[in-house]
Amino acid sequence: MTDATKTAMPSRDELMTRLAEVRDPEINMSIVELGLVYDIQAEENGDVLVTMTLTSPGCPLGPVIRGEAYAKLKEFPQVKDVDVQIVWNPPWDPRTMASEDVRMALGIW
């Protein structure tokens, strides 16, 4: 393995795949499939910025979800720090932001 291979940051797709392992504990569905992750940016220095929302501003499990997202991304040895920012704009709308599978599971046609 070359030094470049060891230090290369994971791709956006790899980061999103790892975040897909985080589930909203109340709905028991992936935060990625729910459409809660709005953006993810990785810097070459190892910093990762996640911009996401929750299903509602009063979600009591927000700190749990945020912590799990942080922990999942820190599993990559190249990731030095993760900043998970919770935003409320745009408001989460499962009719337009969730995957088709999630909409069907939630009964949203």
Order of alpha helices (4+ residues) and beta strands (2+ residues): alpha-alpha-beta-beta-beta-beta-alpha-beta-alpha-alpha
